[in-house]
């Protein structure tokens, strides 16, 4: 699983400045992935599968927004993690 964490603050005029609201959005999105994943693993119905996919895709969309903010090495690692997660989601059959 990809986990985004913020350890430092950038100046407010930086395009990578993370507000408290944005930080909360990331946290909520990750919590949604974990909760829907647990629900799906306990009750693998189509609806739970689709909810898990939707939550994970939303989280990955947020992760993509932060790609430019990372150093090249970390950006490559995050990009690879996103790619792996997208492939895993694509292989998940919710029919």
C-alpha positions in Angstrom: 0.0 0.0 0.0 1.2 3.5 -0.8 1.2 5.8 2.2 1.8 9.5 1.9 3.2 11.4 4.9 4.2 15.0 5.4 7.2 15.6 7.6 7.9 19.2 6.8 6.1 22.3 5.9 6.9 24.4 2.9 6.3 28.2 2.6 2.6 29.0 2.1 3.4 30.4 -1.4 4.9 27.1 -2.5 2.8 25.0 -4.9 3.6 22.1 -2.6 2.4 23.7 0.5 0.1 21.3 2.3 -2.7 22.9 4.3 -4.3 21.2 7.3 -7.4 20.6 5.2 -5.3 18.8 2.5 -3.5 16.8 5.1 -6.9 15.7 6.5 -8.1 14.8 3.0 -5.1 12.5 2.6 -5.7 10.9 6.0 -9.4 10.4 5.3 -8.7 8.9 1.9 -6.2 6.4 3.4 -8.7 5.5 6.2 -11.3 4.9 3.5 -9.0 2.5 1.7 -8.2 0.6 4.8 -11.8 0.4 5.9 -13.2 -0.6 2.5 -10.3 -3.1 2.1 -11.1 -4.7 5.5 -14.8 -4.8 4.7 -14.2 -6.4 1.3 -11.8 -9.0 2.8 -14.4 -10.0 5.4 -17.3 -9.9 2.9 -16.2 -10.2 -0.7 -19.4 -9.0 -2.4 -19.5 -7.0 -5.6 -20.6 -3.9 -3.8 -17.7 -4.1 -1.3 -15.2 -4.8 -4.1 -16.4 -1.7 -6.0 -16.3 0.4 -2.9 -12.7 -0.7 -2.3 -11.7 0.1 -5.9 -13.3 3.5 -5.7 -11.7 4.4 -2.4 -8.3 3.2 -3.6 -8.6 5.1 -6.9 -9.5 8.3 -5.0 -6.4 7.8 -2.8 -4.2 7.2 -5.8 -5.5 10.4 -7.5 -4.5 12.4 -4.4 -1.1 10.7 -4.5 -0.6 11.7 -8.1 -1.3 15.4 -7.2 1.8 15.3 -4.9 4.2 13.8 -7.3 5.8 17.1 -8.3 6.5 17.9 -4.6 8.9 15.0 -4.0 12.6 14.8 -4.7 13.4 12.9 -7.9 14.3 9.7 -6.1 11.2 9.7 -3.9 9.0 10.8 -6.9 10.2 7.7 -8.8 9.4 5.5 -5.9 5.9 7.0 -5.5 5.3 6.8 -9.2 6.3 3.1 -9.2 4.1 2.4 -6.2 1.1 4.1 -7.9 1.7 2.1 -11.0 1.8 -1.2 -9.0 -1.3 -0.3 -7.1 -3.1 0.6 -10.4 -2.1 -2.7 -11.9 -3.4 -4.5 -8.7 -6.7 -2.6 -8.9 -7.0 -3.5 -12.6 -6.6 -7.2 -11.8 -9.3 -7.1 -9.2 -12.5 -8.6 -10.7 -15.6 -7.1 -9.1 -18.1 -9.0 -11.2 
